[in-house]
Amino acid sequence: MTKATVKARQAFQNFSSGKIDKWSMYSTIFGLMDAGKITLRALSSIGPEYGITAGAIKMRRCDWLGMK
């Protein structure tokens, strides 16, 4: 497991447990994605393990890019 995957999993876990809000989580995971450290496909496969659907992640990515 890469460092980026570990960071993404931690962000999903922190969101699931209520430690951070959704935009903090998305900031972390999309920051990793923007840096080329992880793919949308990888994030979409990790998210459902924490109750976040692949469709929701893709939709939030579009939202995120629109806010840039």
C-alpha positions as CSV (number, residue, x, y, z in Angstrom):
1,M,0.0,0.0,0.0
2,T,1.4,3.4,-1.0
3,K,1.7,6.4,1.3
4,A,-1.0,8.1,-0.8
5,T,-3.3,5.2,-0.3
6,V,-2.7,5.3,3.5
7,K,-3.4,9.0,3.6
8,A,-6.6,8.6,1.5
9,R,-7.8,5.8,3.8
10,Q,-7.0,8.0,6.9
11,A,-9.0,10.9,5.4
12,F,-12.0,8.6,4.6
13,Q,-11.8,7.1,8.1
14,N,-11.6,10.5,9.8
15,F,-14.6,11.7,7.9
16,S,-16.6,8.5,8.7
17,S,-15.8,8.9,12.4
18,G,-16.8,12.6,12.4
19,K,-13.3,13.9,13.1
20,I,-13.3,16.0,9.9
21,D,-16.0,17.4,7.6
22,K,-16.5,16.2,4.0
23,W,-14.7,19.1,2.4
24,S,-11.6,18.5,4.6
25,M,-11.7,14.9,3.4
26,Y,-12.1,15.9,-0.2
27,S,-9.4,18.5,0.1
28,T,-7.0,15.8,1.2
29,I,-7.9,13.1,-1.3
30,F,-8.2,15.5,-4.3
31,G,-4.9,17.1,-3.3
32,L,-3.3,13.6,-3.5
33,M,-5.0,13.2,-6.9
34,D,-3.9,16.6,-8.2
35,A,-0.3,15.7,-7.2
36,G,-0.5,12.5,-9.3
37,K,-0.2,10.3,-6.2
38,I,-3.5,8.5,-6.6
39,T,-6.2,8.0,-9.2
40,L,-9.9,8.7,-9.2
41,R,-10.4,5.0,-9.9
42,A,-8.4,4.1,-6.7
43,L,-10.3,6.6,-4.6
44,S,-13.6,5.3,-6.0
45,S,-12.7,1.8,-4.9
46,I,-11.6,2.9,-1.4
47,G,-14.6,5.2,-0.7
48,P,-17.3,2.5,-0.5
49,E,-15.3,0.8,2.3
50,Y,-16.2,3.9,4.3
51,G,-19.7,4.4,3.1
52,I,-19.0,6.8,0.3
53,T,-20.1,5.7,-3.2
54,A,-17.9,5.9,-6.3
55,G,-20.6,8.1,-7.8
56,A,-20.5,10.6,-4.9
57,I,-16.7,10.8,-5.2
58,K,-16.9,11.5,-8.9
59,M,-19.6,14.1,-8.4
60,R,-17.6,15.8,-5.7
61,R,-14.6,15.8,-8.0
62,C,-16.6,17.8,-10.5
63,D,-17.7,20.2,-7.8
64,W,-14.1,20.5,-6.6
65,L,-12.8,21.3,-10.1
66,G,-15.6,23.9,-10.5
67,M,-14.4,25.6,-7.3
68,K,-10.8,26.0,-8.5
